[in-house]
Amino acid sequence: TEKTMKEIGNIVGQDYIAGPYAYGFSLYNDCKMISNKNLQVKQLVDEGYVEYVLDYSTGPYYANQILPEDMRELIYESPHSVKAFGWYNYIGLYKKID
C-alpha cells in the first residue's frame, strides 16, 4: 500500500533494498531496488553496498539465501494485500547487522 511504501522510504531513505518484492514497494519512496541473481546480491551485501532486504516476514525465503538469520534483524513489518501460497502474508524489511 502507499502507506507501507512511504514508511519503508522513511526507514531506508535512498539506500538499496534487495529482494524480489522490492520493486512492488518502490512507487512512493526514493529507495533503489535490486533484484538480481542471489549470488550477485549476496556479494553486494557482503561488500556493504546493500544493507536491506525486503521479503515475507512470515517465512523469509529470499532473505535466508542472502543473509543468515544471525546477520539480520526484522526492522519493519506490514500486512501484504496480495494472497501468496494460499494465505495473506506480511512483508518484512530486514537490515543487515554486524
C-alpha positions in Angstrom: 0.0 0.0 0.0 1.0 3.6 -0.3 1.4 3.9 3.5 3.8 0.9 3.5 5.9 2.3 0.7 6.2 5.6 2.4 7.2 4.0 5.7 9.8 1.9 4.0 11.1 5.1 2.4 11.3 6.8 5.7 13.5 4.0 7.1 15.7 3.3 4.1 16.0 6.7 2.5 17.9 6.5 -0.8 19.7 3.3 0.1 19.5 0.0 -1.8 16.9 -2.7 -1.0 17.4 -6.3 -2.3 14.6 -8.7 -2.9 12.1 -10.0 -5.5 9.3 -7.9 -4.0 11.3 -4.6 -3.6 10.1 -3.2 -7.0 6.5 -3.6 -5.9 7.1 -1.3 -3.0 9.0 1.5 -4.7 6.4 3.9 -6.0 6.1 6.3 -3.1 9.8 6.4 -2.0 13.3 7.1 -3.2 14.8 3.7 -2.4 16.9 1.9 -5.0 15.7 -1.6 -5.7 17.9 -4.6 -6.7 16.6 -7.9 -7.8 19.4 -9.9 -9.4 20.6 -13.5 -9.0 21.1 -14.4 -5.4 24.9 -14.8 -5.6 25.3 -11.3 -7.2 23.1 -9.8 -4.5 24.9 -11.7 -1.7 28.2 -10.3 -2.9 26.8 -6.7 -2.8 25.5 -7.3 0.7 28.8 -8.9 1.8 30.7 -5.8 0.4 28.4 -3.4 2.2 26.6 -1.9 -0.8 23.2 -3.3 0.3 22.0 -3.4 3.9 18.3 -4.0 3.4 16.3 -7.0 2.2 12.5 -7.0 1.6 10.8 -10.4 1.9 7.9 -12.1 3.5 8.3 -11.8 7.3 6.2 -14.9 7.9 8.8 -17.1 6.2 11.7 -15.1 4.8 12.6 -17.3 1.8 14.8 -14.8 -0.1 16.4 -13.2 3.0 17.5 -16.7 4.1 19.6 -17.0 0.9 21.2 -13.6 1.2 21.7 -13.1 5.0 21.9 -15.7 7.6 19.4 -15.3 10.4 22.1 -14.2 12.9 23.2 -11.4 10.5 19.8 -9.7 10.1 17.0 -8.2 12.1 13.4 -7.6 11.1 13.0 -3.8 11.5 9.6 -3.3 9.8 6.6 -5.4 9.1 3.4 -4.6 7.2 0.4 -6.7 6.0 0.6 -7.6 2.4 -2.7 -7.3 0.5 -1.9 -10.0 -2.1 -2.5 -13.6 -1.3 0.5 -15.9 -1.8 0.9 -19.6 -1.0 -2.8 -19.7 -0.1 -2.8 -17.0 2.6 -2.1 -13.3 3.2 1.5 -12.8 4.3 3.3 -9.9 6.0 6.1 -8.0 4.2 9.2 -7.6 6.2 12.1 -5.3 5.9 15.3 -6.8 7.2 18.5 -4.9 7.9 22.0 -6.4 7.9 23.6 -6.4 11.4 27.3 -6.9 12.1 
